[in-house]
Amino acid sequence: MRHYESSMRTNSTVDQAQDSAQKLHNAVTQAMSHPTEKVIEQAENSLEHAERAIKHAPEGSVQGHGVDLAEEMLEEEKKRLSSLNKQEH
């Protein structure tokens, strides 16, 4: 049982990073649909959170599994949010 609990913690940073990237995707999609200042700010806050989570993901990964996917998702959402910010200004 103890080994299982340890395994769950080991994978949790990667899971959190992927969850954060998914939440970022949802926030950016929402901002693109309703580009109000408040919604864009929420997406930017989500971006900061995802960046922190992904930065820590390798600490709990097993041979880097899952980290690349989270990083790819982050980069894609950064591009989407950047294009939205350019439209706003």
N, C-alpha and C positions, 0 to 999 in steps of 0.2 A: 504494500500500500504506500509506503513512504516513497518508493521509487516513482510511482505513478504521480504523486503530488509534486515531486521534483521535476518530472517531465512536463507537467502542466506549467509550472513556473518557467521552465526553460523556453517553452514556446510562446509564453505570454507576451514578450516584447515584440515578437514578429506579428502575432495576432493583433496586438494593439496598433502596430504600425499600419497593417493592412486595413484594420477598421477605421483608423484615422484617415487614411487615403480615400476610403470609400465615402466617409462623411464629408471629406473635402470635395469629392466629385459631386455629391448631392448638393452641397452648398454653392458650388460654382454653377451647377446647372440651374439652381434656383435664382442665382444672381443674373444669369443670362436671360432667364425668363422674365424676371422682374428686377431690372437694374436700378433699384433705388439705392440711395447712399447707405441706408441701414443694412440692406441685404448684402451689398458689396462688402461692407465692413465686416459682417458676419463671416463671409467667405474668406476674407483676409485673416480673420482670427482663426478660422479653421485651418488655413494654410500654415500659420505659425505653429499650431498644435501638431499638425501632421509632420512638419519638419522636425520638431523635437522628438516625436515618437519614432520617426524613421531613423533619426540620428542614433537612437538608443537600441534599435532593433537588432543590430549585430551582436550585442551583448548577450542576448538570449537565444540566438539562432544556433542551429546545429549545422555546421559547415555552410553557413550563409543561406540556407534554404528559406525561401520566402522573402528575403530582404530585397533581392533584385526586382521582384514584382512590385513591391511597395514603392521602391525608388522610381521605377518606370511610371507608376500611377501618379506619383508626386510631380514628376517633370511634366507630364501631360497636362495635369491640372494647373500647374504654374503658367503654362503657355495659354491655356484657356482664360485664366483670370487676367493675365497680362493683356490679352487682346480685348477683353472687356474693359479694362481700365483705360486703354488707349481710346476706345470708343467714347468713354465718358468725358475725357479731357480734351 
